[in-house]
Amino acid sequence: MPLIFANKSELRPIGVGLYQTVTSMMNSGDWAGMFASVVIVFVPTVIIYVFLSDKIISGVTAGGVKG
């Protein structure tokens, strides 16, 4: 859906941009560039999760309780 509605490249979410980068680099054979782009997106997510894991887990378990 974001690929359809975000026509301009500056409006696309990071997931769509990463998908387009990975598919274009797979066809060109630039494996180092593909892995670098994946790491650039993945590392900040892991760092944020490390610092906020207690809040994330408590929010998920609190949302799973019915009643």
Protein Blocks (a to p, Z undefined) as FASTA:
>chain_A
ZZmmmmbfklpcfklmmmmmmmmmmmnopaklmmmmmmmmmmmmmmmmmmmmmmmmmmmm
mmmpgZZ
